[in-house]
Structure formats: C-alpha cells, structure tokens
Amino acid sequence: MTAETDLAFFILLARKGSFAAAALELGVSPPAVSKRLAKLEDRLGVRLLNRTTRRVSMTGEGEAYYERAIQILRDIDDLNESLTDASATPKGLLRINATFGFGREHVATIVSEFSKCHPLVEIQLVLSDAPFNLVEERFDLGIRFGSQPNSRLIARKLQCNRRLMCAAPSYLEQHGAPQRLEDLEHHNCIVLRQDNETYDLWKLQRNDRLATIKVRGALSSNDGEIALKWVLDGHGVMLRSEWDILRHVEADRLRLVLPRYSQPDADIYAVYPARHNLSAKVRAFVNFLADRLKQRFGELPAA
C-alpha cells in the first residue's frame, strides 16, 4: 500500500463512520478494514479512531491526520493538474454533482452528447437533493442555482433563470387568476419543503421591490417533480424555476401567474474548485454545457 492509498483509506473510513460501511464501499470484509486500520496505527504509533460495536469516531490525533490527509490529496491533485498543459486533450475522470430535477432533465443528456465528443473523459454524474461539498467530496464540478457564497469556488454563470408563479388553465378558470400579490392568500398554493427554508413564505421581487407573502395549500412535497405534476393536474399555484416550466407554458399546459413577480437569485451556475480552473476536461465540459443550455432555453412568452 502506498502512502497516498493509506490517506484515501483513512478519509473514507472516517467519513463512513463504521467498518461495515467502509468495507462495503471497498469491496472487502469488515475485519479486513479493521486489520488495515490497525497496521496504519501501528506504523504511525498513535490511535486514530475510537471503536465501538457499531461506530468509529476520530481521536484528536485522528482529526489532525484527517485534515492533513485531505490537504495532501488536494496538493497531489494540484500537482497533477499543473503538469497537464491547459490546451491538452480532455481526458481522465470528471466528477459532476447536480440536483435531481435539473440533472435528469438537462445535465444527463448533455453528458451523453459530451461523452461522444470526448471519449477519453470518464464521467461520473452524481445527483443529490442537497449539494455536496465539492472540495471535501472531491468533485470537479457542481451545477448550482442562485448566489454562490463559497469563496473557495469559481462560479461561471451558465444561464439566466427565474422562479415564477404558475398554474394550470383548469385551476385558473375555476378559481380565477390572482390580480394582486395579496390575492395569493386566498388561493391553494403548492409548496416545496426543501433546503430547510420556511416553505410557506414566498419571497418575491418586482423591479426593485421585495415582498414576502405567506401562502397555504392542501398539498406540499419535498420532491419538485411531484409538486409540478400536481400543478399540471390543476390543484393550485406553484413557484417553480423557469427551466422546469418553460415547455409547459409554451404548450399552454401552464400559465404564468403575476408574471412581473419572480424569486431572485435563481440563475444557473457551474462551480468548481480554483485548482480546476485550467483543467482541460473541466473547461471543455463547462463550455459545452453553456452552449447546449443556450440552445435549449428561450424567453418565456408573455402572460
């Protein structure tokens, strides 16, 4: 075993938190994981993990070793990247993180197209409800919505995007279309319980005016696709990203509600660690992604 593989092994074990989970990831038995850890600790002369019957937890020395291990592996990646000419042919493993809805609808198809153009790039697309920490989880690229507070990441805007209110024609014909923001208080609103935010408060912007409206409704979900289906079925008003409703608005399956109001900070970004700024595979994919999204998106028709 090399020092680098020992570092990666310990990081994995610390993150998984148990011999069984780490063994499953590595494709070995839990006793094999325990034995490898013991050898590592014997060689270092310190105890890195406390063991219980089900879990492991880091000692003080283990936490220090974990932090340095992450940094060392990052430095190795940086060295490998620096030795690669920025104009080189894109190749190697490219790990991408995106949300379930946007990943399935757009990113997966674009990855398929990109793979045909760049056969030397191996791509792992990982979809998640909440975004991963790109640096700690060793992702090359993430697709994000809204402002990017992490200063350690480079953000490139891919596409303008608004979150707009919409409803099915059948709902609006039965209940009438809201004429003012306050009218939403008397409508059935379908809400998403996501991102630990207060789901029943919609924060909206019209020009320079910011407004918050409390909504209510009989249906809510943590899954955007389910909520969108309910809106299409005529159950109420929903606040949803432009990229997700555009095709339905164009086909008159949905109509915009109070279209001058939208939720701010919804633009689509590609974000990646600074060390990947000159990576040929990342640069090529981000350019490819930006071009394909521009081809796919247009302006929403006026309501």
C-alpha positions as CSV (number, residue, x, y, z in Angstrom):
1,M,0.0,0.0,0.0
2,T,1.3,3.5,-0.8
3,A,1.1,6.4,1.5
4,E,-1.5,8.0,-0.9
5,T,-3.8,5.0,-0.7
6,D,-3.5,4.9,3.1
7,L,-4.6,8.5,3.2
8,A,-7.6,7.8,1.0
9,F,-8.4,4.7,3.0
10,F,-8.5,6.7,6.3
11,I,-10.5,9.5,4.8
12,L,-13.1,7.0,3.5
13,L,-13.3,5.2,6.9
14,A,-13.6,8.4,8.8
15,R,-16.4,9.6,6.6
16,K,-18.3,6.4,6.6
17,G,-18.1,6.1,10.3
18,S,-18.1,2.3,10.6
19,F,-16.1,-0.7,9.5
20,A,-19.1,-2.2,7.8
21,A,-19.9,0.8,5.6
22,A,-16.3,1.3,4.6
23,A,-15.9,-2.4,3.8
24,L,-19.0,-2.3,1.6
25,E,-17.5,0.7,-0.3
26,L,-14.1,-1.0,-0.7
27,G,-15.5,-4.4,-1.5
28,V,-13.7,-6.2,1.4
29,S,-14.8,-7.6,4.7
30,P,-15.1,-5.5,7.9
31,P,-12.3,-7.5,9.6
32,A,-10.0,-6.6,6.7
33,V,-10.8,-2.9,7.2
34,S,-10.1,-3.2,11.0
35,K,-6.8,-5.0,10.3
36,R,-5.7,-2.3,7.8
37,L,-6.5,0.4,10.3
38,A,-4.5,-1.4,13.0
39,K,-1.5,-1.6,10.7
40,L,-1.7,2.1,9.9
41,E,-2.0,3.0,13.6
42,D,1.0,0.7,14.4
43,R,3.1,2.3,11.8
44,L,2.2,5.8,13.0
45,G,2.4,5.0,16.7
46,V,-0.9,6.7,17.5
47,R,-4.5,5.7,17.8
48,L,-6.5,7.4,15.1
49,L,-10.0,6.1,15.8
50,N,-12.1,5.1,18.8
51,R,-14.1,1.9,18.2
52,T,-17.5,0.9,19.5
53,T,-19.6,-2.1,18.5
54,R,-21.2,-0.2,15.6
55,R,-19.4,3.1,15.0
56,V,-15.9,4.6,14.9
57,S,-15.0,8.2,15.9
58,M,-11.8,10.1,15.5
59,T,-9.4,10.8,18.3
60,G,-7.7,14.1,18.5
61,E,-4.7,12.7,16.5
62,G,-7.2,11.2,14.1
63,E,-8.8,14.5,13.4
64,A,-5.4,16.1,12.7
65,Y,-4.4,13.2,10.4
66,Y,-7.8,13.5,8.6
67,E,-7.3,17.2,7.9
68,R,-3.8,16.8,6.7
69,A,-4.7,13.8,4.6
70,I,-7.4,15.8,2.8
71,Q,-4.9,18.6,2.2
72,I,-2.2,16.3,0.9
73,L,-4.5,14.6,-1.6
74,R,-5.6,18.0,-2.8
75,D,-2.0,19.0,-3.3
76,I,-1.3,15.8,-5.2
77,D,-4.3,16.7,-7.5
78,D,-3.0,20.2,-7.9
79,L,0.4,18.9,-8.9
80,N,-1.1,16.5,-11.4
81,E,-3.2,19.3,-12.9
82,S,-0.2,21.7,-13.1
83,L,1.7,19.1,-15.1
84,T,-1.0,19.0,-17.7
85,D,-1.0,21.5,-20.5
86,A,-4.1,23.7,-20.4
87,S,-4.6,23.1,-24.1
88,A,-4.3,19.3,-23.7
89,T,-6.9,16.9,-24.9
90,P,-9.6,16.5,-22.3
91,K,-9.2,13.1,-20.5
92,G,-9.4,11.4,-17.2
93,L,-12.2,11.2,-14.6
94,L,-14.7,14.1,-14.4
95,R,-17.0,14.0,-11.3
96,I,-20.1,16.2,-11.6
97,N,-22.8,17.0,-9.0
98,A,-26.2,18.3,-9.9
99,T,-29.7,18.4,-8.5
100,F,-32.1,15.5,-9.3
101,G,-34.6,17.5,-11.4
102,F,-32.2,19.6,-13.5
103,G,-29.7,16.7,-13.6
104,R,-32.2,14.3,-15.1
105,E,-33.9,16.9,-17.4
106,H,-30.8,18.6,-18.9
107,V,-27.4,17.6,-17.5
108,A,-27.7,13.8,-18.2
109,T,-28.5,14.4,-21.9
110,I,-25.7,16.9,-22.2
111,V,-23.2,14.5,-20.6
112,S,-24.3,11.9,-23.1
113,E,-23.5,14.3,-26.0
114,F,-20.2,15.4,-24.5
115,S,-19.1,11.8,-23.9
116,K,-19.5,11.1,-27.7
117,C,-17.3,14.1,-28.5
118,H,-14.7,13.3,-25.8
119,P,-14.3,9.5,-25.4
120,L,-11.1,9.9,-23.3
121,V,-13.1,11.5,-20.5
122,E,-14.7,9.2,-17.9
123,I,-17.8,10.9,-16.3
124,Q,-19.5,10.3,-13.0
125,L,-22.7,12.2,-12.7
126,V,-24.0,12.2,-9.1
127,L,-27.4,13.7,-8.4
128,S,-28.5,14.8,-4.9
129,D,-31.3,16.7,-3.2
130,A,-28.8,18.9,-1.4
131,P,-25.4,20.0,-3.0
132,F,-22.3,18.2,-1.9
133,N,-19.2,19.9,-0.6
134,L,-17.2,19.8,-3.8
135,V,-13.8,20.1,-2.2
136,E,-14.3,17.5,0.6
137,E,-16.1,15.1,-1.7
138,R,-13.5,15.6,-4.5
139,F,-16.0,16.7,-7.2
140,D,-14.6,18.5,-10.2
141,L,-17.8,20.4,-11.0
142,G,-21.2,21.3,-9.5
143,I,-24.3,22.8,-11.1
144,R,-25.9,25.3,-8.7
145,F,-28.8,27.7,-8.6
146,G,-28.6,31.2,-7.1
147,S,-25.8,33.1,-5.4
148,Q,-22.5,31.3,-4.6
149,P,-21.2,32.2,-1.1
150,N,-18.2,29.9,-1.1
151,S,-15.2,31.9,-1.9
152,R,-13.1,28.8,-2.5
153,L,-15.1,28.0,-5.6
154,I,-15.1,29.6,-9.0
155,A,-18.6,30.3,-10.4
156,R,-19.4,30.7,-14.0
157,K,-22.9,31.8,-14.9
158,L,-24.4,29.4,-17.4
159,Q,-27.9,30.7,-17.9
160,C,-30.3,33.3,-16.5
161,N,-33.2,31.7,-14.7
162,R,-36.2,32.9,-12.8
163,R,-38.6,31.2,-10.4
164,L,-42.1,32.2,-11.4
165,M,-45.6,31.5,-10.2
166,C,-47.7,29.3,-12.5
167,A,-51.0,27.3,-12.5
168,A,-52.9,25.1,-14.9
169,P,-55.6,26.7,-17.1
170,S,-58.2,24.5,-15.4
171,Y,-57.3,25.9,-12.0
172,L,-57.4,29.5,-13.1
173,E,-60.7,29.0,-14.9
174,Q,-62.3,27.6,-11.8
175,H,-60.7,29.9,-9.2
176,G,-59.8,33.0,-11.2
177,A,-56.3,34.4,-11.7
178,P,-54.8,36.4,-8.9
179,Q,-54.6,40.1,-9.8
180,R,-52.5,41.3,-6.8
181,L,-49.9,39.5,-4.7
182,E,-52.2,39.6,-1.7
183,D,-54.8,37.5,-3.7
184,L,-52.5,34.5,-3.2
185,E,-53.6,34.3,0.4
186,H,-57.0,33.1,-0.9
187,H,-55.6,30.6,-3.3
188,N,-54.4,27.0,-2.9
189,C,-50.6,27.1,-3.2
190,I,-48.5,24.0,-3.7
191,V,-45.2,24.3,-1.8
192,L,-41.9,22.6,-1.7
193,R,-40.4,21.7,1.7
194,Q,-36.7,21.9,0.7
195,D,-33.4,23.3,1.8
196,N,-34.5,23.8,5.4
197,E,-36.2,27.1,4.4
198,T,-39.5,28.4,5.6
199,Y,-41.5,26.7,2.9
200,D,-44.8,28.7,3.3
201,L,-43.1,32.2,2.8
202,W,-42.6,33.1,-0.8
203,K,-40.0,35.9,-1.2
204,L,-40.7,37.7,-4.5
205,Q,-39.3,40.7,-6.4
206,R,-40.8,43.1,-8.8
207,N,-38.3,45.6,-10.2
208,D,-36.6,46.9,-7.0
209,R,-39.5,46.0,-4.7
210,L,-39.1,43.0,-2.5
211,A,-42.2,41.3,-0.9
212,T,-42.8,38.3,1.2
213,I,-46.2,36.6,1.1
214,K,-47.4,33.8,3.3
215,V,-49.1,31.0,1.4
216,R,-51.1,28.0,2.3
217,G,-52.4,24.9,0.5
218,A,-53.6,21.4,0.8
219,L,-50.6,19.8,-1.0
220,S,-46.9,20.0,-0.3
221,S,-43.9,17.8,-1.1
222,N,-40.1,17.7,-0.9
223,D,-40.0,16.5,-4.5
224,G,-40.2,19.1,-7.2
225,E,-41.4,16.6,-9.9
226,I,-44.3,15.5,-7.8
227,A,-45.3,19.1,-7.0
228,L,-45.1,20.0,-10.7
229,K,-47.4,17.2,-11.6
230,W,-50.0,18.4,-9.0
231,V,-49.9,21.9,-10.6
232,L,-50.4,20.4,-14.0
233,D,-53.3,18.4,-12.6
234,G,-55.0,21.7,-11.6
235,H,-54.5,21.7,-7.8
236,G,-53.1,25.1,-7.4
237,V,-50.4,27.8,-7.8
238,M,-46.8,26.9,-7.6
239,L,-43.5,28.8,-7.6
240,R,-41.1,27.0,-10.0
241,S,-37.9,27.5,-12.0
242,E,-38.2,28.8,-15.5
243,W,-36.2,25.9,-16.9
244,D,-38.7,23.4,-15.5
245,I,-42.0,25.1,-16.7
246,L,-40.9,26.6,-20.0
247,R,-42.1,23.7,-22.1
248,H,-45.4,23.5,-20.3
249,V,-46.1,27.3,-20.7
250,E,-45.3,27.1,-24.4
251,A,-47.8,24.2,-24.7
252,D,-50.4,26.1,-22.7
253,R,-50.4,23.3,-20.1
254,L,-49.4,26.0,-17.6
255,R,-49.9,29.8,-17.4
256,L,-47.9,32.4,-15.6
257,V,-49.5,34.0,-12.5
258,L,-48.5,37.6,-11.7
259,P,-45.5,37.3,-14.1
260,R,-43.9,40.6,-13.1
261,Y,-43.0,38.9,-9.8
262,S,-40.2,36.4,-9.6
263,Q,-38.0,34.9,-6.9
264,P,-34.4,36.4,-7.0
265,D,-31.1,34.6,-7.0
266,A,-32.2,31.6,-9.2
267,D,-29.6,31.8,-12.1
268,I,-27.8,28.7,-13.0
269,Y,-24.0,28.4,-12.4
270,A,-21.2,26.0,-12.9
271,V,-19.0,26.0,-9.8
272,Y,-15.6,24.3,-9.4
273,P,-12.6,24.5,-7.1
274,A,-10.0,27.1,-8.1
275,R,-7.4,24.4,-8.8
276,H,-9.5,23.1,-11.7
277,N,-9.6,26.4,-13.4
278,L,-7.2,25.3,-16.1
279,S,-8.2,21.7,-16.3
280,A,-8.8,20.7,-19.9
281,K,-11.7,18.3,-19.0
282,V,-13.5,20.9,-16.8
283,R,-13.0,23.7,-19.2
284,A,-14.2,21.7,-22.1
285,F,-17.3,20.4,-20.3
286,V,-18.3,23.8,-18.9
287,N,-18.1,25.4,-22.4
288,F,-20.1,22.5,-23.8
289,L,-22.7,22.8,-21.1
290,A,-23.1,26.5,-21.5
291,D,-23.5,26.2,-25.3
292,R,-26.1,23.4,-25.0
293,L,-28.1,25.3,-22.4
294,K,-28.2,28.4,-24.5
295,Q,-29.6,26.3,-27.3
296,R,-32.3,24.8,-25.1
297,F,-33.6,27.9,-23.3
298,G,-35.5,30.8,-24.7
299,E,-37.6,33.6,-23.2
300,L,-40.9,32.7,-21.6
301,P,-43.9,34.0,-23.6
302,A,-45.8,36.9,-22.1
303,A,-48.7,36.0,-19.9
